[in-house]
Amino acid sequence: MTEENTGNGADQTTAETLLSSRDIGFLLYDWLKVDELTDRDRFSDHSREVFDSLLSASEDLAKASFATHSRKSDLNEPTFDGQTVTLIPEIKTALDQFADIGLLSATMDEAVGGIQLPQTVAKACFTWFQAANIATASYPLLTMANANLLREYADPALVERYVGPELDGRFFGTMCLSEPEVGSSLGDVTTKAVPDPGGSDGAFRIHGTKMWISGGDHELAENIVHLVLARAEADGPGTKGLSLFLVPKYLVDADGSLGERNDVVLAGLNHKMGWRGTTNTLLNFGEGTHRPAGSAGAIGYLVGERGQGLSCMFHMMNEARIGVGAGAVALGYRGYLDALAYARDRRQGRPDGAKGADAGQIRIVEHADVRRMLLSSKSYVEGGLGLILCAARLLDESETAAEAADRDRAALLLDVLTPIVKTWPSVWCLKANDHAIQVLGGAGYTRDHDVEQLYRDNRLNPIHEGTHGIQAKDLLGRKMIMAGGAGLEVLLERMRQTIAEAAEKSAWNAEAAALSAAVERIGTVTAAVWAEQDPTLALENAWTYLEAVGHTVIAWLWLEQGMAAEATARDRGDSPFLNGKIATARYFFTHELPLTGPWFDLVESRTTTFRDLDDAWL
């Protein structure tokens, strides 16, 4: 694949196999203007050269140490002998190297060892690892989110004792929410926390079982820091009675050395169709296998205020949701690149209308249906990557914009977009993986090609961190109506700004008009479904609403990308890459955005098909 006119202006001739460095450069610099962030105090020690160096180092390490054992870890799942989990050694080697380049703490304050890297650049760096090996990348993903939560809510003594080793890569972190009988209905959590009668540091004893805990047990690090949702003794039912506790695998002494083994044990491993290199665990807390300080019960420390556990946990959950969306993009992107390379090399069939065998076979990329699948996949993965980096840019704005009003608007818009950031890539970038298998044909369905594993790995993301239905209810039932509709208005305002800019450019008039119509429907349909203030009726078709709004948001971002590509071409000359950006933006408007019309119609009709359905008819 020939690369021309990358985001930093360099010409390259390399075969992209995981992601596209030229696309990342274009998105960061030509579209999102992240180099302008260096004018802000927090990022003033950085430069574009620093950003490029970290991006290059991430790409190199992802290819050299993560991608190289992706297949091996899939074929050699973790094993448990009743005492110890065993994983292939390449996983630990890769994670140690990841810790060495400093990305675990890159976005954090210099005071805690970070380099105050913009979130946008850090997210782009980490996406390389997710594309290379989603299973191995899950360990630092969870650890970084765990550390960020603790820095926000935990007592300083706990931060000093546990977060520092996490950022050094010596401790890893988890989030423990679900139970064998409690999935997303967290108000039904049964894990209990009782004050430790022998403890002098306000500790609790935790008793219960947690299920589906990614990274819940292994020998990859010295310690594992579990964040556990539990109900403190005498606290009420429902989510308001939940508190959050730090429960380490090993207790840590005041001098930072490892102490006793805590009463947390692995009861078994779950075996999933993808992400096979990530241990997925059933954990028992407080069953008495270990007796720290001479008593049964896992010792845990309250994080945040009592009864505010779910609110605290959302700090980690929202970060993980964006991470899930990024992982879905990364896997879809890699599948697209695999399919593109195959289609350019494989010869099969002849041109339409050719007779007999006289006409030579053509590359399958020349067939219209193959081009359809590749172009749609390109629109999904490049649009999805734009969505992820846009979300990260909003996080940078919410933390560092000069004006408080701008920070607040950015935070509000990110809050509204989070369910879309998690869900849209999980649906449509998975579709890119589906297309990749189809482009390869029978070969795509074999283990001889990566696209089979990539599909299995990506199929988990529609489930991770809240299913589509849960995210849809969050979007329509909370985000769009919170604060009197302030979230809805800030989203519409941002999209209308882009429409106004595009309307002034003759080349984008048609796209501006089409997007304007879809944007206005977001407002009218949202008002219509809530007209009767009946949540059951309003949320009946929330999933379709999420699809429609998600596609409209991606169209908005594609319009911005298209205009940025056009401006870049004027400055530097056009190229196949920039022409491809413009063509893909136009494709999204002619083939994808029109899907939103029937979706909005269905939501606005407030049909009660599912409410009226008797399950005996299924």
Buried (B, 14 or more C-beta within 10 A) or exposed (E): BEBBBBBBEEEBEEEBBBBBBBBBBBBBBBBBEBBEBBEBEBBEEBEBEBBBEBBEBBBEBBBEBBBBBBEEBBEBBBEBEEEEBEBBEBBBBBBBBBBEBBBBBBBBEEEBBBBBBBBBBBBBBBBBBBBBBBBBBBBBBBBBBBBBBBBEBBBEEBBBBBBBBBBBBBBBBBBBBBBEEBBEEBBBBEBBBBEBEEBEEEBBBBBBBBBBBBBBBBEBBBBBBBBBBBBBEEBEEEBEBBBBBBBBBBBBEEEEEBBBBBBBBBBBBEEBEBBBBBBBBBBBBBBEBBEBBEBBBBBBBBBBEBBBBBBBBEBBBBBBBBBBBBBBBBBBBBBBBBBBBBBEEBEEBBEEEEEEEEEEBBBBBBBEEBBEBBBBBBBBBBBBBBBBBBBBBBBBBBBBBEEEEEBBBBBBBBBBBBBBBBBBBBBBBBBBBBBBBBBBEEBBBEEEBBBBBBBBBBBBBBBBBBBBBBBBBBBBBEBBBBEEBBBBBBBBEBBBEBBEBBBEBEEBEEBBEBBBBBBBBBBEBBBBBBEEEEBEBBBBBBBBBBBBBBBBBBBBBBBBBBBBBBBBBEEEEBBEBBBBBBBBBBBBBEEBBEEBEEBBBBBBBBBEEEEEEEEEEE
